[in-house]
Amino acid sequence: MRELDWGQRYRPSTIQDVILSSGLKNKLNQVVNQRGGISLLFYGRPGCGKTTVAKLINPENTVFINCSTNNSIDTIRWIESEFASGMVTGGRRLLLLDEADNLSVDAQAAIRGVSEELSLYNDFVLTANDPNCLSEAVRSRFIPISFDMTYSEEMIQVIAERLCFICEAEGYTNPDKSIINSIIQKTFPDLRRMVKTLQLELMN
């Protein structure tokens, strides 16, 4: 079945497709090429690609944990019990704790040791809209990478090109540039919201 939500339909399938600064994109490609061994904290405003990129680092072996709904110490205990051993294939797995800034105080205290104990077989990526909600002890164990986007003419051009591509892929040739520019101005830097707003505008 074809995905109806454009935000999901046009979610990038490679890091190269994600709208990021060239410096950040190069850094993330290095992480992928290194094949693990590093724990990361992706932070920035909603819709900037944190979760998308995290899922692309090791797409075949990623365990996704939604910390908005699973934020207690029991979740960390489950991680500790389930992923203490390596995979049959011998590869590394990536444990993605999405929206980790929702973790409870006890869960944050527990993840500090668990992330180190399980590092032989696992890489950890935490995403957070507000990294200040995480304790300093947690932040010290994860290398921070900011996804905050700088407003510039170059970045606006890249975003506009992406939105035009989506329009044409959906059969809307020669899209109204004023509509696209208006969407970018109103929703920057939330890329996810831009795509969803574009879908709504073109439905009218």
DRENBAPA-590290 format. One record per atom (N, C-alpha, C): atom name; x, y, z; residue in one letter. Coordinates in pm, 1 decimal. Layout:
// DRENBAPA-590290
REC site       c1       c2       c3 code
REC   CA        X        Y        Z    A
...
// end
This chain:
// DRENBAPA-590290
REC site       c1       c2       c3 code
REC    N     83.9   -119.3      0.0    M
REC   CA      0.0      0.0      0.0    M
REC    C     88.0    125.2      0.0    M
REC    N     54.2    222.0    -82.4    R
REC   CA    135.0    343.6    -92.4    R
REC    C    106.0    437.0     25.1    R
REC    N    212.0    490.3     83.9    E
REC   CA    199.3    582.0    196.9    E
REC    C    129.5    709.7    152.2    E
REC    N     23.2    747.7    223.2    L
REC   CA    -51.9    867.2    187.4    L
REC    C      9.5    993.6    245.4    L
REC    N     71.2    982.9    360.4    D
REC   CA    132.3   1097.7    427.1    D
REC    C    263.1   1132.3    356.2    D
REC    N    268.7   1251.3    296.7    W
REC   CA    389.1   1288.4    222.7    W
REC    C    511.1   1298.3    314.3    W
REC    N    488.1   1333.5    438.6    G
REC   CA    599.5   1341.0    532.0    G
REC    C    670.3   1208.2    546.1    G
REC    N    594.6   1098.7    534.9    Q
REC   CA    651.8    964.4    540.6    Q
REC    C    694.8    915.5    402.2    Q
REC    N    613.8    948.1    301.3    R
REC   CA    642.6    901.5    165.5    R
REC    C    777.0    954.0    115.3    R
REC    N    808.0   1077.4    153.3    Y
REC   CA    931.1   1139.0    104.3    Y
REC    C   1037.9   1151.0    212.2    Y
REC    N   1028.9   1064.9    309.0    R
REC   CA   1133.8   1059.3    410.0    R
REC    C   1263.0   1010.6    344.0    R
REC    N   1375.7   1078.4    364.4    P
REC   CA   1500.7   1039.5    297.4    P
REC    C   1538.8    894.1    325.9    P
REC    N   1591.4    829.1    224.0    S
REC   CA   1632.4    688.8    238.3    S
REC    C   1783.6    674.3    251.4    S
REC    N   1857.6    783.2    233.4    T
REC   CA   2002.0    784.3    255.6    T
REC    C   2038.3    915.5    324.5    T
REC    N   2150.4    915.8    392.7    I
REC   CA   2196.0   1038.2    458.8    I
REC    C   2221.4   1147.4    356.2    I
REC    N   2265.0   1109.3    237.7    Q
REC   CA   2291.3   1207.6    132.3    Q
REC    C   2165.3   1283.8     94.5    Q
REC    N   2048.8   1219.7    110.3    D
REC   CA   1921.5   1282.9     73.3    D
REC    C   1868.1   1377.3    181.1    D
REC    N   1922.9   1369.4    301.0    V
REC   CA   1874.1   1452.7    411.5    V
REC    C   1923.8   1595.9    392.6    V
REC    N   1837.1   1692.1    420.6    I
REC   CA   1875.6   1832.8    409.2    I
REC    C   1951.4   1873.4    534.3    I
REC    N   2083.8   1882.7    519.4    L
REC   CA   2172.7   1918.2    628.9    L
REC    C   2285.2   2003.4    572.8    L
REC    N   2357.1   2068.8    660.9    S
REC   CA   2475.6   2140.0    615.9    S
REC    C   2577.6   2038.7    565.8    S
REC    N   2662.8   2080.7    472.9    S
REC   CA   2761.3   1988.4    416.5    S
REC    C   2856.9   1937.1    524.0    S
REC    N   2890.5   2023.0    620.7    G
REC   CA   2980.2   1980.4    727.5    G
REC    C   2920.8   1871.1    812.1    G
REC    N   2792.7   1885.5    847.7    L
REC   CA   2726.1   1784.0    928.9    L
REC    C   2708.2   1656.3    848.7    L
REC    N   2675.7   1668.8    722.4    K
REC   CA   2655.9   1550.3    638.8    K
REC    C   2785.8   1469.6    628.7    K
REC    N   2897.0   1539.3    612.7    N
REC   CA   3026.6   1470.9    605.4    N
REC    C   3058.7   1399.4    736.8    N
REC    N   3027.3   1465.4    847.3    K
REC   CA   3053.3   1405.6    978.0    K
REC    C   2970.5   1277.8    995.5    K
REC    N   2844.8   1283.1    955.0    L
REC   CA   2757.2   1167.3    970.2    L
REC    C   2799.8   1053.5    878.2    L
REC    N   2845.6   1086.1    759.3    N
REC   CA   2895.5    981.9    669.0    N
REC    C   3017.0    912.7    728.6    N
REC    N   3099.5    987.9    801.0    Q
REC   CA   3215.4    928.6    867.9    Q
REC    C   3171.1    830.5    975.5    Q
REC    N   3063.0    866.0   1046.6    V
REC   CA   3008.5    776.4   1149.0    V
REC    C   2964.0    644.8   1085.0    V
REC    N   2895.1    655.1    972.2    V
REC   CA   2847.5    534.9    902.9    V
REC    C   2965.6    450.8    854.5    V
REC    N   3063.3    515.2    794.8    N
REC   CA   3178.8    442.9    740.5    N
REC    C   3263.3    379.2    850.1    N
REC    N   3260.7    438.1    968.4    Q
REC   CA   3337.8    384.8   1080.7    Q
REC    C   3279.3    254.8   1132.7    Q
REC    N   3151.3    233.2   1101.9    R
REC   CA   3080.7    109.7   1140.8    R
REC    C   3069.5     92.8   1292.3    R
REC    N   3039.0    200.8   1358.8    G
REC   CA   3005.5    190.4   1500.6    G
REC    C   3118.6    222.8   1594.5    G
REC    N   3090.8    195.5   1722.3    G
REC   CA   3189.8    220.0   1825.7    G
REC    C   3181.1    357.7   1887.7    G
REC    N   3068.5    424.7   1868.2    I
REC   CA   3054.1    559.2   1921.1    I
REC    C   2908.9    582.4   1962.9    I
REC    N   2890.0    651.6   2074.6    S
REC   CA   2754.9    682.3   2123.8    S
REC    C   2726.7    829.8   2098.7    S
REC    N   2608.8    858.1   2043.5    L
REC   CA   2578.1    991.9   1994.9    L
REC    C   2450.8   1047.3   2057.0    L
REC    N   2445.4   1179.2   2066.0    L
REC   CA   2324.7   1249.9   2107.5    L
REC    C   2290.3   1349.9   1998.4    L
REC    N   2181.9   1322.8   1924.7    F
REC   CA   2133.7   1414.4   1822.4    F
REC    C   2032.1   1508.5   1887.7    F
REC    N   2054.1   1637.1   1875.1    Y
REC   CA   1958.3   1730.5   1935.1    Y
REC    C   1926.5   1844.9   1839.4    Y
REC    N   1810.0   1902.7   1858.3    G
REC   CA   1765.0   2012.7   1773.8    G
REC    C   1614.3   2018.2   1771.8    G
REC    N   1561.3   2118.9   1706.3    R
REC   CA   1417.1   2139.2   1703.2    R
REC    C   1346.6   2026.0   1629.0    R
REC    N   1217.1   2006.0   1654.3    P
REC   CA   1142.7   1899.1   1587.3    P
REC    C   1145.4   1915.8   1435.6    P
REC    N   1147.7   1801.9   1366.2    G
REC   CA   1135.9   1803.7   1221.2    G
REC    C   1262.8   1831.0   1145.4    G
REC    N   1377.4   1830.2   1213.4    C
REC   CA   1504.3   1864.2   1147.4    C
REC    C   1583.1   1741.6   1101.6    C
REC    N   1529.7   1621.4   1119.5    G
REC   CA   1593.5   1503.2   1064.1    G
REC    C   1669.6   1415.5   1162.0    G
REC    N   1657.8   1442.2   1291.4    K
REC   CA   1735.1   1366.1   1390.9    K
REC    C   1703.4   1217.0   1384.0    K
REC    N   1576.7   1183.9   1391.4    T
REC   CA   1536.6   1043.3   1393.0    T
REC    C   1562.6    977.3   1258.9    T
REC    N   1534.2   1050.2   1151.2    T
REC   CA   1558.6    996.7   1017.2    T
REC    C   1704.1    956.3   1000.5    T
REC    N   1795.3   1044.3   1037.8    V
REC   CA   1938.4   1015.6   1023.5    V
REC    C   1978.4    899.1   1113.2    V
REC    N   1929.7    897.8   1235.7    A
REC   CA   1964.5    789.8   1328.4    A
REC    C   1926.0    653.8   1271.3    A
REC    N   1812.1    646.3   1204.8    K
REC   CA   1766.4    520.6   1146.9    K
REC    C   1848.7    479.3   1025.3    K
REC    N   1919.8    574.5    965.8    L
REC   CA   1997.6    545.6    845.8    L
REC    C   2141.4    504.6    874.9    L
REC    N   2184.2    516.7    998.9    I
REC   CA   2322.7    483.2   1033.7    I
REC    C   2348.2    333.4   1019.7    I
REC    N   2256.2    253.3   1071.0    N
REC   CA   2269.5    107.5   1064.4    N
REC    C   2130.2     49.3   1040.7    N
REC    N   2073.7     75.3    923.2    P
REC   CA   1931.6     45.8    899.6    P
REC    C   1891.2   -100.7    914.4    P
REC    N   1986.0   -191.3    890.9    E
REC   CA   1951.1   -333.4    898.7    E
REC    C   1944.7   -383.8   1042.3    E
REC    N   2010.6   -312.7   1133.7    N
REC   CA   2021.5   -362.1   1271.3    N
REC    C   1994.8   -251.4   1373.2    N
REC    N   1882.8   -184.9   1357.8    T
REC   CA   1845.7    -77.7   1449.7    T
REC    C   1724.9   -118.6   1532.6    T
REC    N   1736.1    -98.1   1663.2    V
REC   CA   1623.7   -121.6   1754.4    V
REC    C   1571.7     15.9   1796.7    V
REC    N   1446.1     44.2   1762.5    F
REC   CA   1386.7    175.4   1788.6    F
REC    C   1308.0    171.7   1919.3    F
REC    N   1338.1    265.8   2008.2    I
REC   CA   1268.0    275.1   2136.7    I
REC    C   1211.8    415.9   2150.4    I
REC    N   1081.3    425.4   2158.8    N
REC   CA   1014.2    555.0   2170.8    N
REC    C   1007.7    594.8   2318.0    N
REC    N   1092.0    688.8   2356.1    C
REC   CA   1099.5    727.9   2496.8    C
REC    C    988.7    823.7   2538.3    C
REC    N    905.4    863.5   2444.5    S
REC   CA    787.9    942.9   2482.2    S
REC    C    688.5    856.3   2558.5    S
REC    N    684.2    728.1   2520.7    T
REC   CA    590.3    635.8   2585.6    T
REC    C    661.2    531.4   2671.8    T
REC    N    787.9    507.3   2644.3    N
REC   CA    865.7    409.1   2721.9    N
REC    C    982.4    481.9   2787.9    N
REC    N    951.2    553.2   2894.6    N
REC   CA   1053.4    642.2   2952.9    N
REC    C   1094.6    605.1   3094.5    N
REC    N   1054.5    487.5   3139.5    S
REC   CA   1082.4    450.2   3278.3    S
REC    C   1209.8    366.9   3287.7    S
REC    N   1251.4    342.4   3411.0    I
REC   CA   1370.1    259.7   3433.6    I
REC    C   1347.6    116.3   3384.7    I
REC    N   1221.7     73.2   3377.0    D
REC   CA   1193.0    -61.1   3326.6    D
REC    C   1237.6    -75.9   3180.9    D
REC    N   1226.8     30.5   3104.4    T
REC   CA   1272.5     26.7   2965.4    T
REC    C   1422.7      3.7   2959.0    T
REC    N   1497.0     70.3   3045.2    I
REC   CA   1642.7     54.1   3046.4    I
REC    C   1679.9    -86.2   3094.3    I
REC    N   1605.3   -138.3   3191.6    R
REC   CA   1630.0   -275.5   3237.5    R
REC    C   1604.2   -375.3   3125.4    R
REC    N   1500.2   -349.6   3045.9    W
REC   CA   1469.2   -436.3   2932.0    W
REC    C   1582.7   -432.8   2831.5    W
REC    N   1634.7   -314.2   2801.6    I
REC   CA   1748.4   -301.6   2709.8    I
REC    C   1866.7   -381.5   2761.5    I
REC    N   1893.5   -369.4   2890.4    E
REC   CA   2007.3   -438.1   2951.4    E
REC    C   1994.3   -589.4   2939.6    E
REC    N   1874.1   -639.9   2957.4    S
REC   CA   1854.2   -785.2   2954.7    S
REC    C   1847.7   -841.2   2813.1    S
REC    N   1795.3   -762.9   2719.2    E
REC   CA   1773.4   -812.8   2583.6    E
REC    C   1896.0   -804.2   2494.1    E
REC    N   1984.8   -707.7   2518.7    F
REC   CA   2090.0   -679.4   2421.4    F
REC    C   2230.7   -689.2   2480.2    F
REC    N   2245.4   -774.9   2578.5    A
REC   CA   2376.3   -792.7   2642.1    A
REC    C   2470.0   -879.1   2558.5    A
REC    N   2415.6   -953.4   2464.0    S
REC   CA   2499.8  -1040.7   2381.0    S
REC    C   2500.3   -991.0   2237.4    S
REC    N   2595.1  -1042.6   2160.7    G
REC   CA   2606.8  -1002.3   2020.9    G
REC    C   2503.7  -1070.7   1933.5    G
REC    N   2498.1  -1025.2   1808.8    M
REC   CA   2406.5  -1084.2   1712.3    M
REC    C   2469.3  -1206.7   1648.1    M
REC    N   2387.2  -1294.1   1596.0    V
REC   CA   2433.6  -1415.4   1531.1    V
REC    C   2522.5  -1381.3   1411.9    V
REC    N   2489.4  -1273.5   1342.8    T
REC   CA   2564.9  -1233.1   1224.1    T
REC    C   2701.5  -1175.4   1259.6    T
REC    N   2721.4  -1141.4   1386.2    G
REC   CA   2848.6  -1085.0   1428.2    G
REC    C   2859.3   -934.8   1412.6    G
REC    N   2757.5   -873.1   1352.2    G
REC   CA   2759.4   -728.4   1334.3    G
REC    C   2718.6   -655.0   1461.0    G
REC    N   2724.8   -523.0   1453.6    R
REC   CA   2682.5   -440.7   1566.2    R
REC    C   2537.7   -399.1   1547.2    R
REC    N   2469.5   -377.2   1658.1    R
REC   CA   2333.6   -325.1   1649.7    R
REC    C   2332.2   -182.7   1703.4    R
REC    N   2237.5   -105.7   1658.8    L
REC   CA   2220.9     31.8   1704.5    L
REC    C   2092.7     42.3   1785.6    L
REC    N   2104.6     91.4   1907.3    L
REC   CA   1988.6    111.9   1993.5    L
REC    C   1953.8    260.0   1988.6    L
REC    N   1839.5    289.1   1929.4    L
REC   CA   1795.5    426.7   1909.7    L
REC    C   1690.9    462.6   2013.5    L
REC    N   1727.8    551.2   2105.3    L
REC   CA   1634.4    599.9   2207.1    L
REC    C   1582.2    735.5   2160.5    L
REC    N   1466.7    731.8   2096.2    D
REC   CA   1408.6    852.2   2037.2    D
REC    C   1334.9    934.0   2142.8    D
REC    N   1347.6   1067.2   2133.5    E
REC   CA   1287.0   1158.3   2232.1    E
REC    C   1338.8   1124.8   2372.5    E
REC    N   1468.8   1103.7   2383.9    A
REC   CA   1529.0   1062.7   2511.1    A
REC    C   1518.7   1169.0   2619.0    A
REC    N   1487.1   1292.4   2581.0    D
REC   CA   1470.6   1396.6   2682.2    D
REC    C   1345.5   1374.7   2766.2    D
REC    N   1266.1   1272.2   2731.7    N
REC   CA   1150.0   1234.5   2813.1    N
REC    C   1181.6   1126.4   2916.2    N
REC    N   1303.7   1074.6   2915.1    L
REC   CA   1339.1    970.0   3011.3    L
REC    C   1326.8   1021.5   3155.0    L
REC    N   1277.6    936.4   3241.1    S
REC   CA   1265.0    973.8   3381.8    S
REC    C   1402.6    988.3   3444.8    S
REC    N   1406.7   1047.3   3562.1    V
REC   CA   1533.3   1065.9   3633.5    V
REC    C   1600.5    930.8   3658.3    V
REC    N   1521.7    831.9   3701.4    D
REC   CA   1578.0    698.6   3727.9    D
REC    C   1628.6    633.1   3599.6    D
REC    N   1554.7    651.6   3490.3    A
REC   CA   1596.5    592.9   3362.5    A
REC    C   1725.8    657.2   3314.6    A
REC    N   1739.0    786.5   3333.7    Q
REC   CA   1862.9    854.9   3295.1    Q
REC    C   1981.6    805.2   3377.3    Q
REC    N   1957.1    783.9   3504.2    A
REC   CA   2064.6    731.9   3589.2    A
REC    C   2106.9    592.8   3543.6    A
REC    N   2010.2    512.8   3499.5    A
REC   CA   2039.7    375.1   3459.2    A
REC    C   2108.0    367.2   3323.1    A
REC    N   2069.8    454.6   3230.4    I
REC   CA   2124.3    445.7   3095.2    I
REC    C   2273.6    476.4   3092.5    I
REC    N   2320.8    549.2   3191.5    R
REC   CA   2463.8    583.0   3194.2    R
REC    C   2548.9    457.1   3197.1    R
REC    N   2519.0    369.0   3291.2    G
REC   CA   2597.2    246.2   3302.6    G
REC    C   2565.7    146.7   3193.2    G
REC    N   2438.2    136.1   3155.9    V
REC   CA   2397.0     37.2   3056.3    V
REC    C   2461.5     66.7   2921.0    V
REC    N   2468.5    193.1   2883.8    S
REC   CA   2528.3    227.6   2754.1    S
REC    C   2675.8    187.8   2748.5    S
REC    N   2742.2    190.4   2861.5    E
REC   CA   2883.0    151.4   2865.8    E
REC    C   2898.0     -0.1   2874.8    E
REC    N   2811.5    -63.0   2953.3    E
REC   CA   2818.0   -209.5   2969.0    E
REC    C   2790.9   -283.0   2837.8    E
REC    N   2702.6   -228.0   2755.7    L
REC   CA   2660.9   -296.4   2632.8    L
REC    C   2737.3   -249.6   2509.8    L
REC    N   2839.3   -167.8   2529.9    S
REC   CA   2907.5   -105.9   2415.7    S
REC    C   2988.2   -205.3   2331.8    S
REC    N   3013.4   -325.0   2384.0    L
REC   CA   3090.7   -423.5   2307.8    L
REC    C   3016.4   -465.5   2181.3    L
REC    N   2883.0   -471.8   2190.0    Y
REC   CA   2802.9   -519.1   2078.2    Y
REC    C   2706.3   -413.9   2023.7    Y
REC    N   2692.2   -303.9   2095.0    N
REC   CA   2587.3   -208.0   2060.2    N
REC    C   2638.3    -64.4   2052.4    N
REC    N   2577.9     11.7   1961.7    D
REC   CA   2596.8    155.7   1957.9    D
REC    C   2466.2    219.8   2003.7    D
REC    N   2477.5    333.0   2070.0    F
REC   CA   2360.1    404.3   2118.5    F
REC    C   2349.1    538.9   2048.9    F
REC    N   2227.6    573.1   2008.6    V
REC   CA   2197.4    708.0   1962.0    V
REC    C   2074.8    756.6   2037.6    V
REC    N   2090.3    870.4   2103.3    L
REC   CA   1979.2    936.6   2169.9    L
REC    C   1938.3   1056.5   2085.5    L
REC    N   1808.6   1080.7   2072.2    T
REC   CA   1763.2   1204.4   2009.0    T
REC    C   1688.6   1285.3   2114.1    T
REC    N   1698.3   1417.3   2101.6    A
REC   CA   1632.9   1504.6   2199.4    A
REC    C   1602.7   1638.8   2135.5    A
REC    N   1483.5   1689.4   2163.7    N
REC   CA   1452.2   1826.8   2123.3    N
REC    C   1522.0   1925.0   2216.7    N
REC    N   1526.9   1890.9   2343.8    D
REC   CA   1590.2   1977.3   2443.7    D
REC    C   1692.9   1896.1   2522.5    D
REC    N   1818.5   1902.6   2484.4    P
REC   CA   1920.4   1821.8   2552.5    P
REC    C   1940.3   1861.2   2698.5    P
REC    N   1897.0   1981.1   2734.8    N
REC   CA   1912.4   2026.0   2873.5    N
REC    C   1822.4   1948.9   2969.6    N
REC    N   1726.7   1873.4   2913.0    C
REC   CA   1642.5   1787.5   2997.1    C
REC    C   1717.0   1660.6   3038.4    C
REC    N   1829.8   1635.8   2974.5    L
REC   CA   1912.4   1521.6   3011.5    L
REC    C   2018.4   1566.5   3111.3    L
REC    N   2050.3   1480.9   3205.5    S
REC   CA   2147.8   1517.6   3306.9    S
REC    C   2285.7   1535.4   3244.2    S
REC    N   2368.4   1609.6   3312.0    E
REC   CA   2505.4   1630.4   3263.3    E
REC    C   2579.9   1498.6   3254.8    E
REC    N   2551.5   1408.4   3347.6    A
REC   CA   2617.8   1277.1   3347.7    A
REC    C   2581.2   1196.7   3223.4    A
REC    N   2457.0   1207.3   3177.2    V
REC   CA   2416.3   1139.4   3053.6    V
REC    C   2484.0   1205.2   2934.3    V
REC    N   2477.8   1337.5   2928.8    R
REC   CA   2534.2   1409.6   2814.4    R
REC    C   2684.5   1386.6   2799.0    R
REC    N   2752.2   1361.7   2911.3    S
REC   CA   2897.2   1341.5   2904.7    S
REC    C   2933.9   1209.4   2838.1    S
REC    N   2837.8   1117.7   2828.2    R
REC   CA   2865.1    985.5   2771.3    R
REC    C   2827.7    975.8   2624.1    R
REC    N   2765.1   1078.9   2571.4    F
REC   CA   2719.7   1076.3   2432.5    F
REC    C   2771.2   1200.2   2360.2    F
REC    N   2836.2   1179.9   2247.9    I
REC   CA   2889.3   1293.0   2173.0    I
REC    C   2773.2   1372.8   2113.6    I
REC    N   2762.7   1501.7   2146.9    P
REC   CA   2648.4   1581.1   2099.5    P
REC    C   2666.7   1626.6   1955.3    P
REC    N   2560.5   1614.6   1876.8    I
REC   CA   2559.1   1664.6   1739.3    I
REC    C   2433.6   1748.0   1720.6    I
REC    N   2452.1   1875.3   1691.2    S
REC   CA   2339.3   1966.8   1676.5    S
REC    C   2280.1   1956.9   1535.8    S
REC    N   2148.0   1947.3   1529.5    F
REC   CA   2076.5   1947.6   1402.9    F
REC    C   2007.9   2082.1   1379.4    F
REC    N   2036.9   2180.5   1462.5    D
REC   CA   1978.9   2312.8   1442.3    D
REC    C   2027.3   2368.8   1309.5    D
REC    N   1936.3   2417.2   1229.5    M
REC   CA   1965.2   2461.3   1094.9    M
REC    C   1980.7   2612.9   1089.0    M
REC    N   2084.0   2658.0   1021.5    T
REC   CA   2107.2   2801.7   1006.3    T
REC    C   2031.9   2853.7    884.5    T
REC    N   1959.3   2961.9    905.4    Y
REC   CA   1883.8   3022.6    795.4    Y
REC    C   1981.0   3094.0    701.9    Y
REC    N   1985.5   3051.2    576.9    S
REC   CA   2072.4   3114.6    478.4    S
REC    C   2008.6   3099.1    340.9    S
REC    N   2050.3   3181.6    247.4    E
REC   CA   1996.3   3174.4    111.6    E
REC    C   2026.8   3038.7     48.5    E
REC    N   2146.3   2988.2     76.4    E
REC   CA   2184.2   2857.8     22.0    E
REC    C   2093.9   2747.4     75.1    E
REC    N   2067.2   2749.1    206.6    M
REC   CA   1982.3   2646.7    265.7    M
REC    C   1838.7   2658.6    214.8    M
REC    N   1788.4   2780.4    203.4    I
REC   CA   1652.7   2801.6    152.8    I
REC    C   1640.4   2748.6     10.9    I
REC    N   1743.4   2767.8    -69.7    Q
REC   CA   1741.5   2718.8   -207.1    Q
REC    C   1736.0   2566.3   -211.2    Q
REC    N   1813.6   2503.2   -125.0    V
REC   CA   1814.2   2356.2   -119.5    V
REC    C   1676.6   2304.2    -78.6    V
REC    N   1616.6   2367.9     21.0    I
REC   CA   1484.1   2325.4     67.1    I
REC    C   1380.0   2345.7    -42.5    I
REC    N   1385.9   2460.3   -110.1    A
REC   CA   1289.9   2489.5   -216.9    A
REC    C   1300.4   2386.8   -328.5    A
REC    N   1421.2   2347.5   -361.6    E
REC   CA   1440.6   2246.1   -465.5    E
REC    C   1380.2   2112.8   -424.7    E
REC    N   1393.3   2079.6   -297.6    R
REC   CA   1335.9   1953.7   -248.6    R
REC    C   1183.0   1957.2   -256.0    R
REC    N   1124.3   2069.5   -216.6    L
REC   CA    978.5   2081.5   -221.6    L
REC    C    927.7   2079.9   -365.7    L
REC    N   1002.7   2141.6   -456.8    C
REC   CA    965.6   2138.4   -597.9    C
REC    C    972.6   1996.2   -652.7    C
REC    N   1074.4   1922.6   -609.2    F
REC   CA   1086.8   1782.7   -651.5    F
REC    C    963.9   1703.0   -607.7    F
REC    N    920.6   1724.7   -484.4    I
REC   CA    802.7   1652.9   -433.3    I
REC    C    679.1   1690.4   -514.2    I
REC    N    664.3   1819.1   -543.3    C
REC   CA    549.9   1863.6   -623.8    C
REC    C    546.5   1790.6   -757.9    C
REC    N    658.9   1786.7   -825.8    E
REC   CA    664.5   1725.1   -957.6    E
REC    C    643.9   1574.0   -950.8    E
REC    N    694.2   1512.7   -842.6    A
REC   CA    675.0   1368.6   -824.2    A
REC    C    527.6   1335.2   -805.2    A
REC    N    452.5   1431.6   -752.7    E
REC   CA    309.5   1411.7   -730.3    E
REC    C    224.7   1460.4   -847.8    E
REC    N    293.3   1501.7   -956.5    G
REC   CA    220.4   1542.4  -1076.2    G
REC    C    187.2   1690.1  -1085.2    G
REC    N    240.2   1769.7   -993.1    Y
REC   CA    216.3   1913.5   -996.4    Y
REC    C    335.8   1980.6  -1064.7    Y
REC    N    329.1   1990.6  -1196.0    T
REC   CA    438.7   2051.6  -1270.6    T
REC    C    434.3   2203.0  -1257.0    T
REC    N    550.3   2264.4  -1268.2    N
REC   CA    562.7   2409.8  -1254.9    N
REC    C    493.4   2461.4  -1128.7    N
REC    N    533.1   2413.2  -1012.2    P
REC   CA    469.1   2456.5   -887.1    P
REC    C    488.9   2605.8   -862.9    P
REC    N    391.8   2664.9   -796.2    D
REC   CA    395.2   2808.2   -764.6    D
REC    C    506.6   2834.9   -663.5    D
REC    N    611.7   2903.3   -706.5    K
REC   CA    726.4   2928.5   -619.1    K
REC    C    689.1   3016.6   -500.4    K
REC    N    588.4   3101.7   -517.9    S
REC   CA    549.0   3188.9   -406.9    S
REC    C    488.1   3108.5   -293.0    S
REC    N    416.0   3002.7   -327.5    I
REC   CA    357.4   2915.7   -224.7    I
REC    C    468.6   2842.3   -149.9    I
REC    N    563.9   2790.7   -225.6    I
REC   CA    675.2   2718.0   -165.1    I
REC    C    755.9   2809.9    -73.9    I
REC    N    785.4   2929.1   -120.9    N
REC   CA    862.7   3023.5    -39.0    N
REC    C    787.1   3062.2     87.0    N
REC    N    655.3   3076.6     74.5    S
REC   CA    573.3   3111.4    190.3    S
REC    C    575.1   2999.1    294.2    S
REC    N    567.8   2875.3    247.7    I
REC   CA    572.1   2760.1    338.4    I
REC    C    704.8   2756.7    413.5    I
REC    N    813.5   2779.2    341.7    I
REC   CA    945.6   2776.2    404.2    I
REC    C    956.8   2885.3    509.3    I
REC    N    911.9   3004.8    474.8    Q
REC   CA    921.4   3117.7    567.5    Q
REC    C    842.8   3091.8    695.2    Q
REC    N    725.5   3030.5    682.9    K
REC   CA    636.6   3011.1    797.9    K
REC    C    678.2   2894.2    886.3    K
REC    N    743.6   2794.9    829.5    T
REC   CA    767.7   2671.5    905.3    T
REC    C    915.2   2640.7    931.0    T
REC    N   1006.7   2718.0    875.6    F
REC   CA   1150.3   2693.7    897.3    F
REC    C   1182.3   2692.1   1046.9    F
REC    N   1261.0   2594.6   1095.0    P
REC   CA   1337.4   2492.8   1020.9    P
REC    C   1274.7   2354.5   1020.7    P
REC    N   1143.6   2345.8   1045.1    D
REC   CA   1077.1   2216.4   1058.5    D
REC    C   1049.4   2157.9    920.5    D
REC    N   1140.4   2076.3    871.0    L
REC   CA   1128.9   2019.9    737.0    L
REC    C   1008.0   1927.4    724.0    L
REC    N    980.2   1852.1    826.1    R
REC   CA    865.2   1761.8    823.4    R
REC    C    735.9   1840.7    807.2    R
REC    N    725.4   1949.5    881.5    R
REC   CA    605.4   2033.1    873.0    R
REC    C    593.8   2099.4    736.0    R
REC    N    706.7   2133.8    675.6    M
REC   CA    703.7   2192.7    541.4    M
REC    C    637.1   2098.1    442.1    M
REC    N    678.2   1970.9    445.9    V
REC   CA    625.1   1873.5    350.8    V
REC    C    476.8   1850.4    376.0    V
REC    N    438.3   1841.6    501.7    K
REC   CA    297.2   1820.7    534.2    K
REC    C    212.7   1942.5    493.5    K
REC    N    267.3   2061.0    514.3    T
REC   CA    195.7   2182.9    475.1    T
REC    C    183.3   2190.9    323.3    T
REC    N    287.0   2152.1    252.5    L
REC   CA    283.3   2149.8    107.6    L
REC    C    172.6   2057.4     59.3    L
REC    N    159.5   1941.1    118.4    Q
REC   CA     54.8   1846.8     80.3    Q
REC    C    -82.9   1909.6     99.0    Q
REC    N   -101.8   1978.0    210.5    L
REC   CA   -231.0   2041.1    238.1    L
REC    C   -260.2   2153.0    137.4    L
REC    N   -158.4   2232.7    106.6    E
REC   CA   -176.1   2344.6     12.8    E
REC    C   -215.2   2294.6   -124.8    E
REC    N   -153.5   2188.0   -168.9    L
REC   CA   -179.9   2138.3   -303.0    L
REC    C   -312.4   2063.4   -312.1    L
REC    N   -367.1   2025.5   -198.2    M
REC   CA   -499.0   1960.2   -197.8    M
REC    C   -611.1   2059.9   -222.6    M
REC    N   -583.4   2188.9   -197.1    N
REC   CA   -688.7   2291.2   -210.2    N
REC    C   -719.0   2321.6   -356.9    N
// end
